[in-house]
Amino acid sequence: MRDLEIEVFIPAIIASTIGYTVYGFFFGFTPIFGNLQIPRYNLLSSSSIMRYSVYAQALQASVMPVLFTV
């Protein structure tokens, strides 16, 4: 966070809040992409949790060395 200036960050938050409020006043606060129906995901068994944790560890083991070798 060396490039983040606090003198710019606070006015950016204020401008973003005011901009979103003005936009919502004119166009409404409904979701931009409409009312999407996202299906609910249910875990079918406890083995799927183990499978996803193995996937996450494999992804982490393959990506992290690439990110931190710079």
MARNU-119868 format. One line per 4 residues: number of its first residue (from 1); for each residue y, x, z of N, C-alpha, C. Coordinates in steps of 0.02 Angstrom, whole numbers, plus 50000, padded with zeros to 5 digits. Last residue first. Layout:
% MARNU-119868
NUM	Y/X/Z/Y/X/Z/Y/X/Z ~ ...
***
This chain:
% MARNU-119868
70	49329/50453/49625/49392/50475/49593/49429/50522/49638 ~ 49223/50397/49683/49214/50465/49658/49277/50493/49626 ~ 49228/50264/49722/49253/50315/49768/49240/50386/49745 ~ 49172/50185/49621/49241/50174/49642/49269/50233/49683
66	49042/50231/49612/49086/50237/49554/49159/50231/49574 ~ 48988/50195/49735/48994/50267/49717/49040/50278/49657 ~ 48999/50049/49726/49039/50089/49772/49042/50163/49755 ~ 48904/49998/49634/48976/49997/49619/49015/50045/49663
62	48775/50006/49684/48788/50030/49617/48862/50037/49602 ~ 48780/49953/49811/48755/50021/49803/48769/50049/49734 ~ 48825/49823/49782/48867/49869/49820/48845/49941/49811 ~ 48713/49774/49715/48778/49778/49681/48824/49826/49717
58	48619/49781/49817/48609/49819/49756/48674/49826/49718 ~ 48675/49692/49909/48667/49762/49928/48657/49806/49866 ~ 48668/49573/49836/48733/49599/49858/48728/49673/49876 ~ 48530/49557/49821/48573/49563/49762/48640/49595/49781
54	48495/49542/49956/48469/49600/49919/48511/49611/49856 ~ 48558/49421/49980/48580/49480/50017/48554/49544/49984 ~ 48487/49336/49896/48558/49348/49883/48583/49409/49921 ~ 48362/49340/49961/48367/49362/49892/48440/49379/49875
50	48393/49283/50086/48370/49352/50082/48377/49380/50012 ~ 48426/49155/50042/48476/49195/50077/48457/49268/50075 ~ 48305/49113/49990/48360/49123/49944/48416/49163/49977 ~ 48227/49094/50102/48213/49152/50060/48268/49165/50010
46	48261/48975/50155/48290/49034/50186/48276/49097/50145 ~ 48299/48859/50021/48255/48889/50071/48289/48950/50101 ~ 48404/48802/49954/48340/48767/49955/48293/48795/50007 ~ 48570/48772/49990/48517/48822/49991/48450/48785/49997
42	48671/48681/49881/48631/48681/49942/48578/48736/49936 ~ 48827/48647/49817/48771/48693/49816/48736/48692/49883 ~ 48899/48513/49727/48887/48543/49793/48824/48587/49788 ~ 48996/48530/49579/48935/48509/49613/48925/48548/49679
38	49158/48478/49560/49116/48537/49569/49054/48516/49607 ~ 49255/48395/49459/49200/48380/49504/49153/48440/49507 ~ 49429/48412/49453/49364/48436/49431/49311/48419/49483 ~ 49559/48338/49417/49514/48328/49473/49444/48348/49450
34	49666/48462/49341/49640/48394/49352/49593/48392/49411 ~ 49716/48588/49347/49663/48574/49299/49631/48506/49309 ~ 49808/48583/49452/49832/48596/49384/49779/48575/49332 ~ 49802/48454/49576/49776/48516/49547/49796/48523/49474
30	49961/48384/49626/49891/48377/49606/49867/48443/49578 ~ 50092/48372/49663/50052/48424/49695/49978/48417/49680 ~ 50215/48349/49531/50165/48326/49579/50123/48384/49605 ~ 50320/48388/49454/50257/48376/49421/50202/48351/49468
26	50433/48399/49541/50440/48370/49474/50373/48350/49443 ~ 50383/48451/49662/50428/48393/49663/50431/48359/49595 ~ 50310/48562/49621/50275/48505/49649/50318/48442/49651 ~ 50418/48645/49583/50368/48624/49534/50331/48562/49558
22	50479/48661/49709/50516/48629/49653/50467/48604/49600 ~ 50375/48727/49777/50401/48663/49802/50438/48626/49747 ~ 50360/48844/49704/50304/48797/49707/50328/48728/49730 ~ 50487/48902/49728/50466/48885/49660/50409/48835/49660
18	50482/48922/49867/50532/48877/49839/50513/48856/49768 ~ 50376/49015/49873/50372/48952/49909/50421/48901/49880 ~ 50427/49121/49795/50365/49087/49775/50359/49019/49809 ~ 50538/49158/49870/50547/49133/49802/50485/49095/49778
14	50473/49204/49988/50521/49148/49991/50530/49117/49922 ~ 50399/49310/49936/50365/49254/49969/50410/49194/49971 ~ 50503/49391/49890/50454/49365/49842/50415/49307/49872 ~ 50572/49427/50008/50604/49382/49959/50555/49354/49908
10	50462/49509/50061/50485/49448/50095/50524/49403/50048 ~ 50448/49616/49966/50393/49571/49982/50417/49506/50013 ~ 50558/49696/49960/50544/49654/49902/50493/49601/49920 ~ 50557/49767/50076/50620/49735/50057/50610/49687/49998
6	50435/49826/50079/50443/49767/50121/50508/49730/50103 ~ 50352/49880/49937/50414/49885/49975/50424/49820/50015 ~ 50209/49958/49895/50234/49893/49916/50295/49901/49961 ~ 50150/50078/49869/50199/50053/49820/50230/49986/49840
2	50058/50100/49967/50116/50144/49965/50170/50116/49919 ~ 49940/50041/50000/50000/50000/50000/50062/50043/50000
***
